[in-house]
Amino acid sequence: MAGSEELTVSARAHGEAGGAADDRLLSVRDLKVTFLSRHGAALAVKGVDFDLSRGKVLAIVGESGCGKSATAMSLMHLLPRRTARTEGRMLLRGRDIGGLAEREMNDVRGKQMAMIFQEPMTSLNPLLTIGYQLSEPIRYHLGLDREATRRRAVELLDLVGIPAAEQIMRSYPHQLSGGMRQRVMIAMALSCDPDILIADEPTTALDVTIQSQIIELLRGIQRRTGMSVIIITHDLGVVSEFADEVIVMYAGRIVESGSVDEVLEDPRHPYTDGLLSSIPDIEDDGERLLTIPGNVPNPRTVMSGCWFHPRCGRKSQQCERDVPALASIDAAASRRVACFHPVKPGDSLAQEL
């Protein structure tokens, strides 16, 4: 454990020495992602802007199909090049990584940005041992010899709470439970002390008890190392406990963003308000759950105005005609909402539950 912490502190201190002067570690500007198929082009991400500060946790939330995972995958250059087109600027420590070649991105992935995927069984190679897969990025990025690499791998398995680490090193993915495989994926993501960890629905395939353990593990590691985290989740409870800032996405656009306290306690966009209102309250036994009518529109759909207006009870003719800009509201410059008729303080349905 001691060796693992020393490596973490050393690598992070070295990385920050050449960093940008301000707090922004990652800046994304006008990010667009288009998927191509025989059915036509689908614009899945429509001009997303956000910043990630050092040591902060940013949550991206929204229904399935709203562009959360496409945004995360584009940051890592993991979208298929033949069927996906990415536009915009992605500045990592002031360097635009959007146009980097695959060979250059290999030096970014793992060392500067790492990712935990939704389903660990499909992310691990079933033909290779856990030890081999965990050691590969360590050898590539840190250049350690075989024995030092093995020690580092064992320390990482200890760090993520896996017992009998030496035995697990010789095991194959199918011999581990879902929770154990996800812990291995977390260890692999942390192996080279990345500045940014992207966790894309890291608990989706796990049962409730294991979900809680994994989130608690991520929270503890983030606080211990001070790394920045982007977590993509449907669980607003995870957001409230883990994140510092939150982005709410709908149909490929950001509709609301701000600090967790601001957004969850005082939602201003009708979509955010609807998400929060649909959470069951264990104290209101027998109460009917509120729902958002309709579904997220198909990205290939051609629609004018605000894309949420077919499902919104506050819509006007302006909403059907024009696209609202994501703009600051009130005195908080960090609080942004894309709505012509935002929810007023005290009018939230979520606050009435």
Secondary structure, DSSP 8 states (H G I E B T S, - for coil): -HHHHHHHHHHHHHHHHTS-SSSEEEEEEEEEEEEEETTEEEEEEEEEEEEEETT-EEEEE-STTSSHHHHHHHHTT-S-TTTEEEEEEEEETTEE-TT--HHHHHHHBTTTEEEE-S-HHHHS-TTS-HHHHHHHHHHHHH---HHHHHHHHHHHHHHTT-SSHHHHHT--GGGS-HHHHHHHHHHHHHTT--SEEEEESTTTTS-HHHHHHHHHHHHHHHHHH--EEEEE-S-HHHHHHH-SEEEEEETTEEEEEEEHHHHHHS--SHHHHHHHHTS--TTSTT-------S----TT----S-TTGGG-TT--HHHHH-----EEETTEEEEEE--SS---TT--HHHH-
